[in-house]
Amino acid sequence: MSSSKAVRERILEREVESQTKARAVSPVRDPSDAEVRRRAFEIHVQQGGIRGYDLDDWLEAEKALTEKLHR
């Protein structure tokens, strides 16, 4: 086997090993709908319970919870 072929095989083995280790780490989860719903309601109440901002409250809650989980 030529030395360049052996080097390529070792590099490929390391890449596969690296990818396997990366997958072995527990996956980061997204917040559940129930968690987002609860937080969105908290935001709604904090902002005075004004109607018509449900989507904004939901998106804000989802963003905040996702950032919290991914830290």
PDB file of N, CA, C, O and CB in Angstrom:
ATOM      1  N   MET A   1       0.859  -1.175   0.000  1.00  0.00           N
ATOM      2  CA  MET A   1       0.000   0.000   0.000  1.00  0.00           C
ATOM      3  C   MET A   1       0.900   1.231   0.000  1.00  0.00           C
ATOM      4  O   MET A   1       1.872   1.310   0.751  1.00  0.00           O
ATOM      5  CB  MET A   1      -0.975   0.002   1.234  1.00  0.00           C
ATOM      6  N   SER A   2       0.562   2.175  -0.845  1.00  0.00           N
ATOM      7  CA  SER A   2       1.381   3.384  -0.910  1.00  0.00           C
ATOM      8  C   SER A   2       1.161   4.224   0.338  1.00  0.00           C
ATOM      9  O   SER A   2       0.129   4.123   1.001  1.00  0.00           O
ATOM     10  CB  SER A   2       1.055   4.204  -2.177  1.00  0.00           C
ATOM     11  N   SER A   3       2.147   5.052   0.643  1.00  0.00           N
ATOM     12  CA  SER A   3       2.072   5.856   1.860  1.00  0.00           C
ATOM     13  C   SER A   3       0.948   6.888   1.776  1.00  0.00           C
ATOM     14  O   SER A   3       0.310   7.185   2.785  1.00  0.00           O
ATOM     15  CB  SER A   3       3.407   6.556   2.116  1.00  0.00           C
ATOM     16  N   SER A   4       0.700   7.433   0.593  1.00  0.00           N
ATOM     17  CA  SER A   4      -0.375   8.426   0.466  1.00  0.00           C
ATOM     18  C   SER A   4      -1.741   7.778   0.660  1.00  0.00           C
ATOM     19  O   SER A   4      -2.648   8.401   1.211  1.00  0.00           O
ATOM     20  CB  SER A   4      -0.311   9.117  -0.907  1.00  0.00           C
ATOM     21  N   LYS A   5      -1.894   6.550   0.218  1.00  0.00           N
ATOM     22  CA  LYS A   5      -3.161   5.834   0.412  1.00  0.00           C
ATOM     23  C   LYS A   5      -3.354   5.530   1.895  1.00  0.00           C
ATOM     24  O   LYS A   5      -4.467   5.644   2.408  1.00  0.00           O
ATOM     25  CB  LYS A   5      -3.191   4.519  -0.423  1.00  0.00           C
ATOM     26  N   ALA A   6      -2.300   5.150   2.577  1.00  0.00           N
ATOM     27  CA  ALA A   6      -2.378   4.864   4.006  1.00  0.00           C
ATOM     28  C   ALA A   6      -2.738   6.124   4.788  1.00  0.00           C
ATOM     29  O   ALA A   6      -3.520   6.075   5.737  1.00  0.00           O
ATOM     30  CB  ALA A   6      -1.047   4.284   4.513  1.00  0.00           C
ATOM     31  N   VAL A   7      -2.168   7.234   4.387  1.00  0.00           N
ATOM     32  CA  VAL A   7      -2.466   8.515   5.046  1.00  0.00           C
ATOM     33  C   VAL A   7      -3.932   8.861   4.840  1.00  0.00           C
ATOM     34  O   VAL A   7      -4.610   9.260   5.787  1.00  0.00           O
ATOM     35  CB  VAL A   7      -1.556   9.654   4.496  1.00  0.00           C
ATOM     36  N   ARG A   8      -4.433   8.714   3.612  1.00  0.00           N
ATOM     37  CA  ARG A   8      -5.846   9.008   3.334  1.00  0.00           C
ATOM     38  C   ARG A   8      -6.762   8.123   4.167  1.00  0.00           C
ATOM     39  O   ARG A   8      -7.774   8.592   4.688  1.00  0.00           O
ATOM     40  CB  ARG A   8      -6.152   8.819   1.840  1.00  0.00           C
ATOM     41  N   GLU A   9      -6.416   6.855   4.295  1.00  0.00           N
ATOM     42  CA  GLU A   9      -7.242   5.935   5.090  1.00  0.00           C
ATOM     43  C   GLU A   9      -7.251   6.344   6.560  1.00  0.00           C
ATOM     44  O   GLU A   9      -8.296   6.294   7.210  1.00  0.00           O
ATOM     45  CB  GLU A   9      -6.730   4.488   4.947  1.00  0.00           C
ATOM     46  N   ARG A  10      -6.104   6.744   7.087  1.00  0.00           N
ATOM     47  CA  ARG A  10      -6.054   7.199   8.479  1.00  0.00           C
ATOM     48  C   ARG A  10      -6.881   8.458   8.683  1.00  0.00           C
ATOM     49  O   ARG A  10      -7.560   8.602   9.699  1.00  0.00           O
ATOM     50  CB  ARG A  10      -4.611   7.453   8.905  1.00  0.00           C
ATOM     51  N   ILE A  11      -6.826   9.369   7.718  1.00  0.00           N
ATOM     52  CA  ILE A  11      -7.621  10.593   7.810  1.00  0.00           C
ATOM     53  C   ILE A  11      -9.103  10.249   7.805  1.00  0.00           C
ATOM     54  O   ILE A  11      -9.870  10.789   8.602  1.00  0.00           O
ATOM     55  CB  ILE A  11      -7.286  11.557   6.649  1.00  0.00           C
ATOM     56  N   LEU A  12      -9.504   9.361   6.918  1.00  0.00           N
ATOM     57  CA  LEU A  12     -10.910   8.951   6.862  1.00  0.00           C
ATOM     58  C   LEU A  12     -11.341   8.281   8.161  1.00  0.00           C
ATOM     59  O   LEU A  12     -12.445   8.526   8.647  1.00  0.00           O
ATOM     60  CB  LEU A  12     -11.142   8.002   5.683  1.00  0.00           C
ATOM     61  N   GLU A  13     -10.481   7.439   8.726  1.00  0.00           N
ATOM     62  CA  GLU A  13     -10.804   6.786   9.999  1.00  0.00           C
ATOM     63  C   GLU A  13     -11.012   7.814  11.099  1.00  0.00           C
ATOM     64  O   GLU A  13     -11.933   7.686  11.906  1.00  0.00           O
ATOM     65  CB  GLU A  13      -9.695   5.806  10.401  1.00  0.00           C
ATOM     66  N   ARG A  14     -10.162   8.830  11.134  1.00  0.00           N
ATOM     67  CA  ARG A  14     -10.297   9.881  12.147  1.00  0.00           C
ATOM     68  C   ARG A  14     -11.584  10.669  11.958  1.00  0.00           C
ATOM     69  O   ARG A  14     -12.254  11.014  12.931  1.00  0.00           O
ATOM     70  CB  ARG A  14      -9.097  10.828  12.099  1.00  0.00           C
ATOM     71  N   GLU A  15     -11.934  10.956  10.699  1.00  0.00           N
ATOM     72  CA  GLU A  15     -13.174  11.687  10.436  1.00  0.00           C
ATOM     73  C   GLU A  15     -14.388  10.881  10.893  1.00  0.00           C
ATOM     74  O   GLU A  15     -15.304  11.429  11.507  1.00  0.00           O
ATOM     75  CB  GLU A  15     -13.292  12.020   8.940  1.00  0.00           C
ATOM     76  N   VAL A  16     -14.394   9.588  10.596  1.00  0.00           N
ATOM     77  CA  VAL A  16     -15.500   8.730  11.015  1.00  0.00           C
ATOM     78  C   VAL A  16     -15.563   8.671  12.534  1.00  0.00           C
ATOM     79  O   VAL A  16     -16.645   8.753  13.114  1.00  0.00           O
ATOM     80  CB  VAL A  16     -15.349   7.312  10.423  1.00  0.00           C
ATOM     81  N   GLU A  17     -14.414   8.528  13.182  1.00  0.00           N
ATOM     82  CA  GLU A  17     -14.372   8.493  14.642  1.00  0.00           C
ATOM     83  C   GLU A  17     -14.878   9.804  15.225  1.00  0.00           C
ATOM     84  O   GLU A  17     -15.624   9.804  16.204  1.00  0.00           O
ATOM     85  CB  GLU A  17     -12.947   8.209  15.135  1.00  0.00           C
ATOM     86  N   SER A  18     -14.479  10.911  14.632  1.00  0.00           N
ATOM     87  CA  SER A  18     -14.922  12.223  15.097  1.00  0.00           C
ATOM     88  C   SER A  18     -16.429  12.375  14.945  1.00  0.00           C
ATOM     89  O   SER A  18     -17.094  12.876  15.852  1.00  0.00           O
ATOM     90  CB  SER A  18     -14.202  13.333  14.330  1.00  0.00           C
ATOM     91  N   GLN A  19     -16.969  11.954  13.822  1.00  0.00           N
ATOM     92  CA  GLN A  19     -18.408  12.049  13.587  1.00  0.00           C
ATOM     93  C   GLN A  19     -19.171  11.144  14.550  1.00  0.00           C
ATOM     94  O   GLN A  19     -20.248  11.512  15.020  1.00  0.00           O
ATOM     95  CB  GLN A  19     -18.742  11.679  12.132  1.00  0.00           C
ATOM     96  N   THR A  20     -18.632   9.979  14.844  1.00  0.00           N
ATOM     97  CA  THR A  20     -19.277   9.061  15.772  1.00  0.00           C
ATOM     98  C   THR A  20     -19.317   9.656  17.170  1.00  0.00           C
ATOM     99  O   THR A  20     -20.338   9.561  17.851  1.00  0.00           O
ATOM    100  CB  THR A  20     -18.552   7.714  15.789  1.00  0.00           C
ATOM    101  N   LYS A  21     -18.227  10.266  17.607  1.00  0.00           N
ATOM    102  CA  LYS A  21     -18.199  10.915  18.914  1.00  0.00           C
ATOM    103  C   LYS A  21     -19.194  12.058  18.979  1.00  0.00           C
ATOM    104  O   LYS A  21     -19.849  12.257  20.002  1.00  0.00           O
ATOM    105  CB  LYS A  21     -16.800  11.425  19.226  1.00  0.00           C
ATOM    106  N   ALA A  22     -19.312  12.814  17.886  1.00  0.00           N
ATOM    107  CA  ALA A  22     -20.247  13.941  17.867  1.00  0.00           C
ATOM    108  C   ALA A  22     -21.679  13.447  18.023  1.00  0.00           C
ATOM    109  O   ALA A  22     -22.490  14.102  18.678  1.00  0.00           O
ATOM    110  CB  ALA A  22     -20.102  14.746  16.561  1.00  0.00           C
ATOM    111  N   ARG A  23     -21.999  12.309  17.436  1.00  0.00           N
ATOM    112  CA  ARG A  23     -23.350  11.760  17.545  1.00  0.00           C
ATOM    113  C   ARG A  23     -23.616  11.169  18.922  1.00  0.00           C
ATOM    114  O   ARG A  23     -24.764  11.082  19.357  1.00  0.00           O
ATOM    115  CB  ARG A  23     -23.571  10.700  16.483  1.00  0.00           C
ATOM    116  N   ALA A  24     -22.554  10.763  19.605  1.00  0.00           N
ATOM    117  CA  ALA A  24     -22.714  10.135  20.910  1.00  0.00           C
ATOM    118  C   ALA A  24     -23.144  11.142  21.969  1.00  0.00           C
ATOM    119  O   ALA A  24     -23.698  10.754  22.998  1.00  0.00           O
ATOM    120  CB  ALA A  24     -21.420   9.463  21.330  1.00  0.00           C
ATOM    121  N   VAL A  25     -22.899  12.420  21.735  1.00  0.00           N
ATOM    122  CA  VAL A  25     -23.319  13.461  22.667  1.00  0.00           C
ATOM    123  C   VAL A  25     -24.832  13.540  22.621  1.00  0.00           C
ATOM    124  O   VAL A  25     -25.425  13.467  21.545  1.00  0.00           O
ATOM    125  CB  VAL A  25     -22.667  14.842  22.323  1.00  0.00           C
ATOM    126  N   SER A  26     -25.460  13.689  23.773  1.00  0.00           N
ATOM    127  CA  SER A  26     -26.908  13.716  23.792  1.00  0.00           C
ATOM    128  C   SER A  26     -27.423  14.898  22.968  1.00  0.00           C
ATOM    129  O   SER A  26     -26.891  16.004  23.057  1.00  0.00           O
ATOM    130  CB  SER A  26     -27.425  13.794  25.237  1.00  0.00           C
ATOM    131  N   PRO A  27     -28.455  14.656  22.173  1.00  0.00           N
ATOM    132  CA  PRO A  27     -28.960  15.718  21.308  1.00  0.00           C
ATOM    133  C   PRO A  27     -29.646  16.809  22.111  1.00  0.00           C
ATOM    134  O   PRO A  27     -30.242  16.557  23.158  1.00  0.00           O
ATOM    135  CB  PRO A  27     -29.923  15.149  20.280  1.00  0.00           C
ATOM    136  N   VAL A  28     -29.549  18.011  21.602  1.00  0.00           N
ATOM    137  CA  VAL A  28     -30.221  19.144  22.238  1.00  0.00           C
ATOM    138  C   VAL A  28     -31.673  19.098  21.790  1.00  0.00           C
ATOM    139  O   VAL A  28     -31.963  18.955  20.602  1.00  0.00           O
ATOM    140  CB  VAL A  28     -29.537  20.527  21.865  1.00  0.00           C
ATOM    141  N   ARG A  29     -32.559  19.218  22.725  1.00  0.00           N
ATOM    142  CA  ARG A  29     -33.971  19.136  22.372  1.00  0.00           C
ATOM    143  C   ARG A  29     -34.566  20.525  22.234  1.00  0.00           C
ATOM    144  O   ARG A  29     -34.021  21.505  22.741  1.00  0.00           O
ATOM    145  CB  ARG A  29     -34.743  18.330  23.418  1.00  0.00           C
ATOM    146  N   ASP A  30     -35.674  20.593  21.551  1.00  0.00           N
ATOM    147  CA  ASP A  30     -36.423  21.830  21.430  1.00  0.00           C
ATOM    148  C   ASP A  30     -37.475  21.855  22.523  1.00  0.00           C
ATOM    149  O   ASP A  30     -37.879  20.802  23.016  1.00  0.00           O
ATOM    150  CB  ASP A  30     -37.070  21.969  20.023  1.00  0.00           C
ATOM    151  N   PRO A  31     -37.926  23.047  22.911  1.00  0.00           N
ATOM    152  CA  PRO A  31     -38.958  23.112  23.947  1.00  0.00           C
ATOM    153  C   PRO A  31     -40.263  22.507  23.437  1.00  0.00           C
ATOM    154  O   PRO A  31     -40.586  22.613  22.254  1.00  0.00           O
ATOM    155  CB  PRO A  31     -39.186  24.572  24.397  1.00  0.00           C
ATOM    156  N   SER A  32     -41.000  21.877  24.330  1.00  0.00           N
ATOM    157  CA  SER A  32     -42.282  21.290  23.944  1.00  0.00           C
ATOM    158  C   SER A  32     -43.315  22.393  23.758  1.00  0.00           C
ATOM    159  O   SER A  32     -43.129  23.518  24.221  1.00  0.00           O
ATOM    160  CB  SER A  32     -42.763  20.267  25.002  1.00  0.00           C
ATOM    161  N   ASP A  33     -44.400  22.058  23.078  1.00  0.00           N
ATOM    162  CA  ASP A  33     -45.481  23.025  22.899  1.00  0.00           C
ATOM    163  C   ASP A  33     -46.049  23.472  24.242  1.00  0.00           C
ATOM    164  O   ASP A  33     -46.410  24.636  24.416  1.00  0.00           O
ATOM    165  CB  ASP A  33     -46.591  22.427  22.032  1.00  0.00           C
ATOM    166  N   ALA A  34     -46.123  22.546  25.181  1.00  0.00           N
ATOM    167  CA  ALA A  34     -46.652  22.894  26.509  1.00  0.00           C
ATOM    168  C   ALA A  34     -45.754  23.910  27.210  1.00  0.00           C
ATOM    169  O   ALA A  34     -46.248  24.841  27.847  1.00  0.00           O
ATOM    170  CB  ALA A  34     -46.794  21.631  27.380  1.00  0.00           C
ATOM    171  N   GLU A  35     -44.446  23.735  27.096  1.00  0.00           N
ATOM    172  CA  GLU A  35     -43.505  24.690  27.704  1.00  0.00           C
ATOM    173  C   GLU A  35     -43.637  26.069  27.061  1.00  0.00           C
ATOM    174  O   GLU A  35     -43.655  27.090  27.748  1.00  0.00           O
ATOM    175  CB  GLU A  35     -42.053  24.181  27.568  1.00  0.00           C
ATOM    176  N   VAL A  36     -43.726  26.080  25.739  1.00  0.00           N
ATOM    177  CA  VAL A  36     -43.846  27.351  25.026  1.00  0.00           C
ATOM    178  C   VAL A  36     -45.180  28.014  25.373  1.00  0.00           C
ATOM    179  O   VAL A  36     -45.237  29.221  25.606  1.00  0.00           O
ATOM    180  CB  VAL A  36     -43.726  27.136  23.493  1.00  0.00           C
ATOM    181  N   ARG A  37     -46.246  27.220  25.406  1.00  0.00           N
ATOM    182  CA  ARG A  37     -47.572  27.757  25.738  1.00  0.00           C
ATOM    183  C   ARG A  37     -47.567  28.407  27.117  1.00  0.00           C
ATOM    184  O   ARG A  37     -48.101  29.501  27.304  1.00  0.00           O
ATOM    185  CB  ARG A  37     -48.634  26.644  25.686  1.00  0.00           C
ATOM    186  N   ARG A  38     -46.960  27.723  28.073  1.00  0.00           N
ATOM    187  CA  ARG A  38     -46.893  28.242  29.443  1.00  0.00           C
ATOM    188  C   ARG A  38     -46.101  29.550  29.497  1.00  0.00           C
ATOM    189  O   ARG A  38     -46.527  30.514  30.134  1.00  0.00           O
ATOM    190  CB  ARG A  38     -46.254  27.200  30.380  1.00  0.00           C
ATOM    191  N   ARG A  39     -44.951  29.576  28.828  1.00  0.00           N
ATOM    192  CA  ARG A  39     -44.120  30.781  28.836  1.00  0.00           C
ATOM    193  C   ARG A  39     -44.799  31.917  28.071  1.00  0.00           C
ATOM    194  O   ARG A  39     -44.724  33.073  28.485  1.00  0.00           O
ATOM    195  CB  ARG A  39     -42.738  30.483  28.229  1.00  0.00           C
ATOM    196  N   ALA A  40     -45.456  31.596  26.963  1.00  0.00           N
ATOM    197  CA  ALA A  40     -46.160  32.618  26.191  1.00  0.00           C
ATOM    198  C   ALA A  40     -47.265  33.252  27.028  1.00  0.00           C
ATOM    199  O   ALA A  40     -47.488  34.460  26.952  1.00  0.00           O
ATOM    200  CB  ALA A  40     -46.746  32.014  24.901  1.00  0.00           C
ATOM    201  N   PHE A  41     -47.955  32.444  27.824  1.00  0.00           N
ATOM    202  CA  PHE A  41     -48.994  32.990  28.694  1.00  0.00           C
ATOM    203  C   PHE A  41     -48.382  33.898  29.753  1.00  0.00           C
ATOM    204  O   PHE A  41     -48.945  34.945  30.074  1.00  0.00           O
ATOM    205  CB  PHE A  41     -49.791  31.858  29.360  1.00  0.00           C
ATOM    206  N   GLU A  42     -47.238  33.505  30.295  1.00  0.00           N
ATOM    207  CA  GLU A  42     -46.550  34.356  31.276  1.00  0.00           C
ATOM    208  C   GLU A  42     -46.182  35.708  30.655  1.00  0.00           C
ATOM    209  O   GLU A  42     -46.350  36.753  31.283  1.00  0.00           O
ATOM    210  CB  GLU A  42     -45.277  33.650  31.810  1.00  0.00           C
ATOM    211  N   ILE A  43     -45.689  35.677  29.438  1.00  0.00           N
ATOM    212  CA  ILE A  43     -45.339  36.913  28.733  1.00  0.00           C
ATOM    213  C   ILE A  43     -46.593  37.747  28.512  1.00  0.00           C
ATOM    214  O   ILE A  43     -46.579  38.961  28.716  1.00  0.00           O
ATOM    215  CB  ILE A  43     -44.646  36.604  27.379  1.00  0.00           C
ATOM    216  N   HIS A  44     -47.664  37.106  28.100  1.00  0.00           N
ATOM    217  CA  HIS A  44     -48.947  37.780  27.876  1.00  0.00           C
ATOM    218  C   HIS A  44     -49.401  38.512  29.142  1.00  0.00           C
ATOM    219  O   HIS A  44     -49.810  39.672  29.080  1.00  0.00           O
ATOM    220  CB  HIS A  44     -50.022  36.761  27.433  1.00  0.00           C
ATOM    221  N   VAL A  45     -49.329  37.841  30.266  1.00  0.00           N
ATOM    222  CA  VAL A  45     -49.752  38.438  31.538  1.00  0.00           C
ATOM    223  C   VAL A  45     -48.809  39.585  31.921  1.00  0.00           C
ATOM    224  O   VAL A  45     -49.265  40.640  32.362  1.00  0.00           O
ATOM    225  CB  VAL A  45     -49.786  37.362  32.666  1.00  0.00           C
ATOM    226  N   GLN A  46     -47.507  39.384  31.754  1.00  0.00           N
ATOM    227  CA  GLN A  46     -46.527  40.422  32.097  1.00  0.00           C
ATOM    228  C   GLN A  46     -46.735  41.691  31.278  1.00  0.00           C
ATOM    229  O   GLN A  46     -46.444  42.793  31.742  1.00  0.00           O
ATOM    230  CB  GLN A  46     -45.109  39.900  31.884  1.00  0.00           C
ATOM    231  N   GLN A  47     -47.235  41.529  30.068  1.00  0.00           N
ATOM    232  CA  GLN A  47     -47.435  42.683  29.195  1.00  0.00           C
ATOM    233  C   GLN A  47     -48.843  43.263  29.323  1.00  0.00           C
ATOM    234  O   GLN A  47     -49.284  44.034  28.471  1.00  0.00           O
ATOM    235  CB  GLN A  47     -47.168  42.295  27.750  1.00  0.00           C
ATOM    236  N   GLY A  48     -49.532  42.890  30.375  1.00  0.00           N
ATOM    237  CA  GLY A  48     -50.825  43.492  30.651  1.00  0.00           C
ATOM    238  C   GLY A  48     -52.014  42.765  30.074  1.00  0.00           C
ATOM    239  O   GLY A  48     -53.131  43.277  30.150  1.00  0.00           O
ATOM    240  N   GLY A  49     -51.825  41.606  29.505  1.00  0.00           N
ATOM    241  CA  GLY A  49     -52.937  40.815  28.986  1.00  0.00           C
ATOM    242  C   GLY A  49     -53.607  41.423  27.763  1.00  0.00           C
ATOM    243  O   GLY A  49     -54.788  41.180  27.514  1.00  0.00           O
ATOM    244  N   ILE A  50     -52.871  42.200  27.012  1.00  0.00           N
ATOM    245  CA  ILE A  50     -53.432  42.833  25.818  1.00  0.00           C
ATOM    246  C   ILE A  50     -53.636  41.777  24.740  1.00  0.00           C
ATOM    247  O   ILE A  50     -52.723  41.019  24.412  1.00  0.00           O
ATOM    248  CB  ILE A  50     -52.508  43.975  25.302  1.00  0.00           C
ATOM    249  N   ARG A  51     -54.842  41.741  24.200  1.00  0.00           N
ATOM    250  CA  ARG A  51     -55.166  40.755  23.154  1.00  0.00           C
ATOM    251  C   ARG A  51     -54.542  41.144  21.822  1.00  0.00           C
ATOM    252  O   ARG A  51     -54.252  42.312  21.564  1.00  0.00           O
ATOM    253  CB  ARG A  51     -56.689  40.617  22.995  1.00  0.00           C
ATOM    254  N   GLY A  52     -54.344  40.127  20.979  1.00  0.00           N
ATOM    255  CA  GLY A  52     -53.870  40.375  19.625  1.00  0.00           C
ATOM    256  C   GLY A  52     -52.374  40.187  19.428  1.00  0.00           C
ATOM    257  O   GLY A  52     -51.867  40.372  18.321  1.00  0.00           O
ATOM    258  N   TYR A  53     -51.674  39.826  20.472  1.00  0.00           N
ATOM    259  CA  TYR A  53     -50.227  39.628  20.361  1.00  0.00           C
ATOM    260  C   TYR A  53     -49.831  38.183  20.639  1.00  0.00           C
ATOM    261  O   TYR A  53     -48.695  37.898  21.019  1.00  0.00           O
ATOM    262  CB  TYR A  53     -49.493  40.557  21.321  1.00  0.00           C
ATOM    263  N   ASP A  54     -50.784  37.277  20.444  1.00  0.00           N
ATOM    264  CA  ASP A  54     -50.522  35.880  20.780  1.00  0.00           C
ATOM    265  C   ASP A  54     -49.363  35.289  19.984  1.00  0.00           C
ATOM    266  O   ASP A  54     -48.548  34.555  20.542  1.00  0.00           O
ATOM    267  CB  ASP A  54     -51.764  35.058  20.547  1.00  0.00           C
ATOM    268  N   LEU A  55     -49.276  35.592  18.710  1.00  0.00           N
ATOM    269  CA  LEU A  55     -48.171  35.064  17.899  1.00  0.00           C
ATOM    270  C   LEU A  55     -46.840  35.649  18.362  1.00  0.00           C
ATOM    271  O   LEU A  55     -45.845  34.933  18.469  1.00  0.00           O
ATOM    272  CB  LEU A  55     -48.396  35.376  16.401  1.00  0.00           C
ATOM    273  N   ASP A  56     -46.827  36.939  18.633  1.00  0.00           N
ATOM    274  CA  ASP A  56     -45.599  37.579  19.122  1.00  0.00           C
ATOM    275  C   ASP A  56     -45.155  36.955  20.449  1.00  0.00           C
ATOM    276  O   ASP A  56     -43.974  36.670  20.647  1.00  0.00           O
ATOM    277  CB  ASP A  56     -45.815  39.103  19.295  1.00  0.00           C
ATOM    278  N   ASP A  57     -46.112  36.748  21.348  1.00  0.00           N
ATOM    279  CA  ASP A  57     -45.805  36.139  22.642  1.00  0.00           C
ATOM    280  C   ASP A  57     -45.273  34.718  22.456  1.00  0.00           C
ATOM    281  O   ASP A  57     -44.312  34.317  23.112  1.00  0.00           O
ATOM    282  CB  ASP A  57     -47.056  36.127  23.543  1.00  0.00           C
ATOM    283  N   TRP A  58     -45.905  33.964  21.558  1.00  0.00           N
ATOM    284  CA  TRP A  58     -45.483  32.583  21.288  1.00  0.00           C
ATOM    285  C   TRP A  58     -44.048  32.567  20.752  1.00  0.00           C
ATOM    286  O   TRP A  58     -43.210  31.801  21.229  1.00  0.00           O
ATOM    287  CB  TRP A  58     -46.449  31.902  20.275  1.00  0.00           C
ATOM    288  N   LEU A  59     -43.775  33.406  19.769  1.00  0.00           N
ATOM    289  CA  LEU A  59     -42.434  33.422  19.167  1.00  0.00           C
ATOM    290  C   LEU A  59     -41.370  33.866  20.159  1.00  0.00           C
ATOM    291  O   LEU A  59     -40.264  33.325  20.176  1.00  0.00           O
ATOM    292  CB  LEU A  59     -42.414  34.340  17.953  1.00  0.00           C
ATOM    293  N   GLU A  60     -41.700  34.836  20.973  1.00  0.00           N
ATOM    294  CA  GLU A  60     -40.755  35.287  21.999  1.00  0.00           C
ATOM    295  C   GLU A  60     -40.470  34.169  23.004  1.00  0.00           C
ATOM    296  O   GLU A  60     -39.323  33.943  23.389  1.00  0.00           O
ATOM    297  CB  GLU A  60     -41.305  36.531  22.731  1.00  0.00           C
ATOM    298  N   ALA A  61     -41.531  33.475  23.419  1.00  0.00           N
ATOM    299  CA  ALA A  61     -41.371  32.369  24.365  1.00  0.00           C
ATOM    300  C   ALA A  61     -40.548  31.243  23.754  1.00  0.00           C
ATOM    301  O   ALA A  61     -39.653  30.698  24.399  1.00  0.00           O
ATOM    302  CB  ALA A  61     -42.739  31.839  24.808  1.00  0.00           C
ATOM    303  N   GLU A  62     -40.853  30.901  22.520  1.00  0.00           N
ATOM    304  CA  GLU A  62     -40.134  29.822  21.835  1.00  0.00           C
ATOM    305  C   GLU A  62     -38.648  30.159  21.688  1.00  0.00           C
ATOM    306  O   GLU A  62     -37.786  29.308  21.910  1.00  0.00           O
ATOM    307  CB  GLU A  62     -40.756  29.559  20.451  1.00  0.00           C
ATOM    308  N   LYS A  63     -38.363  31.389  21.318  1.00  0.00           N
ATOM    309  CA  LYS A  63     -36.968  31.818  21.156  1.00  0.00           C
ATOM    310  C   LYS A  63     -36.221  31.764  22.486  1.00  0.00           C
ATOM    311  O   LYS A  63     -35.109  31.241  22.558  1.00  0.00           O
ATOM    312  CB  LYS A  63     -36.908  33.244  20.576  1.00  0.00           C
ATOM    313  N   ALA A  64     -36.831  32.303  23.534  1.00  0.00           N
ATOM    314  CA  ALA A  64     -36.183  32.329  24.844  1.00  0.00           C
ATOM    315  C   ALA A  64     -35.919  30.918  25.369  1.00  0.00           C
ATOM    316  O   ALA A  64     -34.836  30.633  25.882  1.00  0.00           O
ATOM    317  CB  ALA A  64     -37.043  33.104  25.842  1.00  0.00           C
ATOM    318  N   LEU A  65     -36.909  30.039  25.240  1.00  0.00           N
ATOM    319  CA  LEU A  65     -36.740  28.673  25.733  1.00  0.00           C
ATOM    320  C   LEU A  65     -35.716  27.900  24.924  1.00  0.00           C
ATOM    321  O   LEU A  65     -34.940  27.121  25.478  1.00  0.00           O
ATOM    322  CB  LEU A  65     -38.065  27.940  25.711  1.00  0.00           C
ATOM    323  N   THR A  66     -35.709  28.109  23.623  1.00  0.00           N
ATOM    324  CA  THR A  66     -34.740  27.420  22.764  1.00  0.00           C
ATOM    325  C   THR A  66     -33.328  27.858  23.108  1.00  0.00           C
ATOM    326  O   THR A  66     -32.424  27.029  23.209  1.00  0.00           O
ATOM    327  CB  THR A  66     -35.033  27.693  21.275  1.00  0.00           C
ATOM    328  N   GLU A  67     -33.134  29.167  23.289  1.00  0.00           N
ATOM    329  CA  GLU A  67     -31.806  29.664  23.668  1.00  0.00           C
ATOM    330  C   GLU A  67     -31.386  29.095  25.021  1.00  0.00           C
ATOM    331  O   GLU A  67     -30.225  28.734  25.209  1.00  0.00           O
ATOM    332  CB  GLU A  67     -31.797  31.208  23.714  1.00  0.00           C
ATOM    333  N   LYS A  68     -32.301  29.017  25.939  1.00  0.00           N
ATOM    334  CA  LYS A  68     -32.005  28.483  27.278  1.00  0.00           C
ATOM    335  C   LYS A  68     -31.585  27.014  27.191  1.00  0.00           C
ATOM    336  O   LYS A  68     -30.644  26.601  27.869  1.00  0.00           O
ATOM    337  CB  LYS A  68     -33.237  28.632  28.209  1.00  0.00           C
ATOM    338  N   LEU A  69     -32.271  26.226  26.367  1.00  0.00           N
ATOM    339  CA  LEU A  69     -31.970  24.800  26.246  1.00  0.00           C
ATOM    340  C   LEU A  69     -30.659  24.545  25.511  1.00  0.00           C
ATOM    341  O   LEU A  69     -30.009  23.526  25.744  1.00  0.00           O
ATOM    342  CB  LEU A  69     -33.100  24.092  25.530  1.00  0.00           C
ATOM    343  N   HIS A  70     -30.271  25.444  24.641  1.00  0.00           N
ATOM    344  CA  HIS A  70     -29.080  25.213  23.806  1.00  0.00           C
ATOM    345  C   HIS A  70     -27.809  25.746  24.443  1.00  0.00           C
ATOM    346  O   HIS A  70     -26.733  25.633  23.855  1.00  0.00           O
ATOM    347  CB  HIS A  70     -29.265  25.855  22.447  1.00  0.00           C
ATOM    348  N   ARG A  71     -27.910  26.321  25.627  1.00  0.00           N
ATOM    349  CA  ARG A  71     -26.707  26.805  26.324  1.00  0.00           C
ATOM    350  C   ARG A  71     -25.961  25.678  26.939  1.00  0.00           C
ATOM    351  O   ARG A  71     -24.923  25.893  27.566  1.00  0.00           O
ATOM    352  CB  ARG A  71     -27.057  27.818  27.387  1.00  0.00           C
TER     353      ARG A  71
END
